[in-house]
């Protein structure tokens, strides 16, 4: 509900534009954190075991 209110009020759009104008520091930091999360390494290992995902 909070997110919906932010979208409806235009707050989300304003913050999005400011974030992008400022070089996306928050987005970049979150992306880096998610990439380095241990679950990503586990996912990579599991996907390597799936024969149907291997490139020919």
C-alpha positions, 0 to 999 in steps of 0.5 A: 500500500505504501508503494502504491501511494508513492506511485499515485502521488508521484513521489516514486517518479520524482525520486526515480528521476532524481536518482538517475540524474544523480548517477544512480548511486543507490541503485548501483549499490543495491545491484552490487549488494545483490550480485555479491549475495551468497544465494547468487553463488548457490544459484550459479552452481545449481544452474550449472548442474541442469543439463538442459541449460547448458549451451551447445 
